[in-house]
């Protein structure tokens, strides 16, 4: 596998890392194929909500799955539940890091970013998620990936200490670049935009009492959903984000991390180093559906002035001494 395939921003992850075709082993426990499709939502506890009023995790009104009024709101809920399953499949057989230093740093950056979200248009939607991040041990993989529902995987290659001839951007700053980018993918619902009309219909049906109890989803639909989540499953081809979605995540992620108090210049430095370390080797932009490294760097530089407008107040706030309680 070429090195640039393992870099942040490439959504197609190595099957060999967490062999997601081992979803068959999950199927072996609960019954393969259609049964796994039926479990997609019921295993996440959705069946208990059928016919009840529940809170829309996108920040919308309360509604009933069965009231026939809010059918257009079912898809976001279904995609979030599908994301939780994809996250479980992707991490089921992975070796997770228990390094207390790495875990503390990931949680610290996550908390800075989620606090910064309170100052944005995402404030209402973001608080509906239980933002969970796990670290998968693989020092060769410089990558992070998000899933609908607020779950994120960070591969340990992204957390390696700066080395001569390697990434020299401080670990916490490069992690902030990655997490800001991935959080935007979740909040902008880029995954939903990758789902075909037929799969959307099946998902919406599976969120109703009739679909959940009688039909569920067939194996092909389940595989297509996992492909939209970025998980290779049962031979389905992973669907990447578009160049427009990637650049949107770059731009909004840059603003978000600046609000969180991380120097936006770190994003330019990170991608510049990636470009250097790979020798600029990347498939043609028109073929990969991802922006080239050069495009990313150029765009980040174009957005830098705006990002600094968010960073300077955050930097000033961090510089103020914290006062303890009087007395």
C-alpha positions as CSV (number, residue, x, y, z in Angstrom):
1,X,0.0,0.0,0.0
2,X,1.4,3.4,-1.0
3,X,2.3,5.7,1.9
4,X,-0.1,8.5,0.8
5,X,-3.0,6.1,1.1
6,X,-2.5,6.1,4.9
7,X,-2.6,9.9,5.3
8,X,-5.3,11.9,6.9
9,X,-8.0,12.8,4.5
10,X,-8.1,9.4,2.7
11,X,-11.3,7.9,3.8
12,X,-10.7,4.4,2.4
13,X,-9.0,2.6,5.3
14,X,-6.9,-0.5,5.1
15,X,-8.9,-3.7,5.3
16,X,-5.9,-5.4,6.8
17,X,-5.8,-3.0,9.8
18,X,-9.2,-3.9,11.2
19,X,-10.4,-6.6,8.9
20,X,-13.9,-5.3,8.5
21,X,-14.8,-8.2,6.3
22,X,-14.6,-9.9,9.7
23,X,-18.0,-8.5,10.0
24,X,-18.7,-12.1,9.0
25,X,-17.6,-13.1,12.5
26,X,-20.2,-10.7,13.9
27,X,-22.7,-12.3,11.6
28,X,-21.5,-15.7,12.8
29,X,-22.7,-14.8,16.3
30,X,-26.0,-13.3,15.4
31,X,-26.7,-14.9,12.0
32,X,-25.4,-13.6,8.7
33,X,-26.8,-11.3,6.0
34,X,-30.3,-10.1,6.5
35,X,-30.2,-10.6,10.3
36,X,-27.2,-8.4,10.6
37,X,-29.1,-5.8,8.6
38,X,-32.1,-6.1,11.0
39,X,-29.8,-5.6,13.9
40,X,-28.3,-2.5,12.4
41,X,-30.7,-0.3,14.3
42,X,-32.3,-2.6,16.9
43,X,-28.9,-3.4,18.3
44,X,-28.3,0.3,18.9
45,X,-31.5,0.4,21.0
46,X,-33.7,2.2,18.5
47,X,-36.5,-0.2,18.7
48,X,-37.4,1.1,22.2
49,X,-38.2,4.4,20.7
50,X,-40.7,3.2,18.1
51,X,-44.0,5.0,18.7
52,X,-42.5,7.3,21.4
53,X,-41.4,10.9,21.3
54,X,-37.6,11.2,21.2
55,X,-35.2,14.1,20.8
56,X,-33.7,14.6,17.4
57,X,-29.9,14.4,17.7
58,X,-29.6,17.1,15.0
59,X,-31.1,19.6,17.4
60,X,-34.6,19.6,16.0
61,X,-38.0,19.2,17.6
62,X,-39.4,16.2,19.4
63,X,-41.3,13.8,17.3
64,X,-42.5,10.3,17.0
65,X,-41.1,7.8,14.5
66,X,-44.7,6.6,13.9
67,X,-46.6,9.9,13.8
68,X,-46.2,10.1,10.0
69,X,-45.2,13.8,10.2
70,X,-41.4,13.8,10.6
71,X,-40.4,11.2,8.0
72,X,-37.9,13.6,6.5
73,X,-36.1,13.6,9.9
74,X,-35.7,9.9,10.0
75,X,-32.7,9.7,7.7
76,X,-30.3,11.7,10.0
77,X,-31.3,9.5,12.9
78,X,-30.8,6.3,10.8
79,X,-27.4,7.5,9.5
80,X,-26.2,8.2,13.1
81,X,-27.2,4.7,14.2
82,X,-25.5,3.3,11.2
83,X,-22.4,5.2,12.1
84,X,-22.4,3.7,15.6
85,X,-22.5,0.2,14.0
86,X,-19.7,1.1,11.6
87,X,-17.6,2.3,14.5
88,X,-18.2,-0.9,16.4
89,X,-17.3,-3.0,13.4
90,X,-14.1,-1.0,12.7
91,X,-12.9,-1.3,16.3
92,X,-14.1,-4.8,17.1
93,X,-10.8,-6.5,16.5
94,X,-8.5,-3.6,16.8
95,X,-5.8,-3.3,19.4
96,X,-6.6,-0.1,21.2
97,X,-4.0,2.0,23.0
98,X,-4.1,2.2,26.7
99,X,-1.2,4.7,26.9
100,X,-2.4,7.2,29.6
101,X,-0.4,10.1,28.0
102,X,-2.0,9.5,24.6
103,X,-5.5,9.1,25.9
104,X,-5.2,12.3,28.1
105,X,-4.0,14.3,25.1
106,X,-6.7,13.1,22.9
107,X,-9.3,13.9,25.5
108,X,-7.8,17.3,26.1
109,X,-7.9,18.2,22.4
110,X,-11.4,16.8,22.1
111,X,-12.6,18.9,25.0
112,X,-11.0,22.1,23.6
113,X,-12.7,21.6,20.2
114,X,-16.1,20.7,21.6
115,X,-16.0,23.7,23.9
116,X,-15.2,25.9,20.8
117,X,-18.2,24.4,19.1
118,X,-20.4,26.3,21.6
119,X,-19.5,29.5,19.8
120,X,-20.5,28.3,16.4
121,X,-23.7,27.5,14.5
122,X,-23.0,23.9,15.4
123,X,-23.6,24.5,19.1
124,X,-27.1,22.9,19.3
125,X,-26.3,19.9,17.1
126,X,-22.9,19.2,18.7
127,X,-24.2,18.8,22.2
128,X,-26.5,16.0,21.1
129,X,-23.4,13.7,20.6
130,X,-21.4,11.8,23.0
131,X,-18.0,12.5,21.4
132,X,-15.9,9.4,21.8
133,X,-12.4,8.9,20.5
134,X,-10.4,5.7,20.5
135,X,-6.7,5.2,19.6
136,X,-5.9,2.2,17.4
137,X,-2.3,1.0,17.6
138,X,-0.7,1.3,14.2
139,X,2.3,3.5,14.1
140,X,2.5,3.3,10.3
141,X,-0.9,4.9,9.8
142,X,-1.1,8.7,10.0
143,X,-4.8,9.0,10.0
144,X,-8.0,9.8,11.8
145,X,-11.6,9.0,10.8
146,X,-15.0,10.0,12.1
147,X,-18.3,8.2,12.0
148,X,-21.9,9.6,12.2
149,X,-23.0,9.8,15.8
150,X,-19.8,11.5,17.1
151,X,-17.4,8.6,17.2
152,X,-13.8,9.0,16.0
153,X,-10.8,6.7,15.5
154,X,-7.2,8.1,15.7
155,X,-4.4,5.8,14.5
156,X,-1.3,6.0,16.6
157,X,0.9,7.0,13.7
158,X,-0.7,10.4,14.0
159,X,0.6,10.6,17.6
160,X,4.2,9.7,17.1
161,X,6.6,12.1,18.6
162,X,8.4,14.5,16.2
163,X,11.5,13.0,14.6
164,X,14.2,14.2,12.3
165,X,13.1,13.3,8.8
166,X,9.5,12.8,9.9
167,X,6.7,14.9,11.1
168,X,8.0,17.8,13.2
169,X,4.6,19.5,13.9
170,X,4.0,19.1,17.6
171,X,1.7,16.1,18.3
172,X,-1.1,18.0,20.0
173,X,-1.2,20.6,17.2
174,X,-1.4,18.0,14.4
175,X,-4.0,16.1,16.4
176,X,-6.1,19.3,16.6
177,X,-5.9,19.7,12.8
178,X,-7.1,16.1,12.4
179,X,-9.9,16.3,14.9
180,X,-11.2,19.6,13.8
181,X,-11.4,18.2,10.2
182,X,-13.2,15.0,11.3
183,X,-15.7,16.8,13.6
184,X,-16.8,18.9,10.7
185,X,-17.5,15.8,8.6
186,X,-19.9,14.7,11.3
187,X,-21.6,18.0,11.8
188,X,-22.0,18.8,8.1
189,X,-23.4,15.3,7.6
190,X,-21.1,14.5,4.7
191,X,-21.8,10.8,5.2
192,X,-25.5,11.3,4.4
193,X,-24.5,12.9,1.1
194,X,-22.7,9.7,0.1
195,X,-25.7,7.4,0.5
196,X,-27.6,6.4,-2.6
197,X,-31.4,7.0,-2.8
198,X,-32.2,3.3,-2.6
199,X,-30.2,3.0,0.6
200,X,-31.8,6.1,2.1
201,X,-35.2,4.6,1.4
202,X,-34.2,1.3,3.1
203,X,-32.8,3.2,6.1
204,X,-35.9,5.3,6.5
205,X,-38.1,2.2,6.3
206,X,-36.0,0.4,8.9
207,X,-36.6,3.3,11.3
208,X,-40.3,2.6,11.3
209,X,-42.0,-0.1,13.4
210,X,-43.0,-2.0,10.3
211,X,-39.6,-2.0,8.7
212,X,-37.8,-2.8,11.9
213,X,-39.9,-5.8,12.8
214,X,-40.7,-7.2,9.4
215,X,-38.0,-6.3,6.9
216,X,-34.8,-4.7,8.2
217,X,-32.2,-4.3,5.6
218,X,-30.8,-6.9,3.2
219,X,-27.1,-7.7,3.0
220,X,-26.5,-5.5,0.0
221,X,-28.1,-2.5,1.7
222,X,-26.0,-3.1,4.8
223,X,-22.8,-3.3,2.7
224,X,-23.7,-0.1,0.9
225,X,-24.3,1.7,4.1
226,X,-21.0,0.6,5.5
227,X,-19.2,1.7,2.3
228,X,-20.8,5.2,2.8
229,X,-19.4,5.1,6.4
230,X,-15.9,4.5,5.0
231,X,-15.8,0.8,6.1
232,X,-14.9,-2.0,3.7
233,X,-17.6,-4.6,4.3
234,X,-18.6,-7.7,2.4
235,X,-16.8,-6.6,-0.7
236,X,-18.5,-3.2,-1.1
237,X,-16.2,-0.5,-2.4
238,X,-15.7,2.4,0.1
239,X,-17.1,5.7,-1.1
240,X,-14.7,8.6,-0.5
241,X,-15.7,12.1,0.3
242,X,-15.7,14.5,-2.6
243,X,-13.0,17.2,-3.0
244,X,-15.6,19.8,-2.1
245,X,-16.5,18.0,1.1
246,X,-12.8,17.6,2.0
247,X,-12.1,21.3,1.5
248,X,-15.2,22.2,3.4
249,X,-13.9,20.1,6.3
250,X,-10.5,21.7,5.9
251,X,-11.9,25.3,6.0
252,X,-14.4,24.9,8.8
253,X,-12.0,22.6,10.8
254,X,-9.3,25.4,10.5
255,X,-11.7,27.9,11.9
256,X,-12.8,25.5,14.7
257,X,-9.3,24.6,15.8
258,X,-8.4,28.3,15.8
259,X,-11.3,29.0,18.1
260,X,-10.1,26.2,20.3
261,X,-6.8,28.0,20.7
262,X,-4.6,26.1,18.3
263,X,-2.4,28.1,15.9
264,X,-4.0,27.7,12.4
265,X,-0.5,27.8,10.9
266,X,-0.1,24.2,12.2
267,X,-2.5,23.0,9.5
268,X,-0.4,24.5,6.7
269,X,2.8,23.1,8.3
270,X,1.2,19.6,8.7
271,X,0.1,19.3,5.1
272,X,3.4,20.8,3.8
273,X,5.3,18.2,5.7
274,X,3.0,15.4,4.5
275,X,3.6,16.6,0.9
276,X,7.4,16.6,1.5
277,X,7.5,13.2,3.2
278,X,5.5,11.6,0.4
279,X,7.6,13.3,-2.3
280,X,4.4,14.9,-3.6
281,X,3.3,11.4,-4.8
282,X,-0.4,11.5,-5.0
283,X,-2.8,10.2,-7.6
284,X,-4.1,12.8,-10.0
285,X,-6.6,15.1,-8.2
286,X,-9.3,14.4,-10.8
287,X,-9.0,10.7,-10.2
288,X,-8.8,10.6,-6.4
289,X,-11.8,12.8,-5.7
290,X,-9.6,14.4,-3.0
291,X,-7.9,17.7,-3.2
292,X,-4.2,17.5,-3.9
293,X,-1.8,18.4,-1.2
294,X,-0.8,21.5,-3.1
295,X,-4.5,22.5,-3.4
296,X,-5.0,22.0,0.4
297,X,-2.0,24.0,1.3
298,X,-2.9,26.8,-1.1
299,X,-6.5,27.0,0.2
300,X,-5.4,26.9,3.9
301,X,-3.1,29.8,3.2
302,X,-6.0,31.7,1.6
303,X,-8.1,31.1,4.7
304,X,-5.4,32.0,7.2
305,X,-6.4,35.6,7.7
306,X,-9.9,34.6,8.7
307,X,-8.7,31.8,10.9
308,X,-6.4,34.2,12.8
309,X,-9.4,36.4,13.6
310,X,-10.7,33.5,15.6
311,X,-7.3,32.5,17.0
312,X,-6.2,35.8,18.5
313,X,-9.1,36.1,21.0
314,X,-8.6,32.4,22.0
315,X,-4.9,33.0,22.4
316,X,-5.5,36.1,24.5
317,X,-8.0,34.2,26.7
318,X,-5.5,31.4,27.3
319,X,-2.8,33.9,28.2
320,X,-4.9,35.3,31.1
321,X,-4.0,33.9,34.5
322,X,-6.6,31.6,36.0
323,X,-7.9,32.9,39.3
324,X,-8.8,30.6,42.1
325,X,-11.8,31.1,44.4
326,X,-11.3,33.9,46.9
327,X,-10.9,33.0,50.5
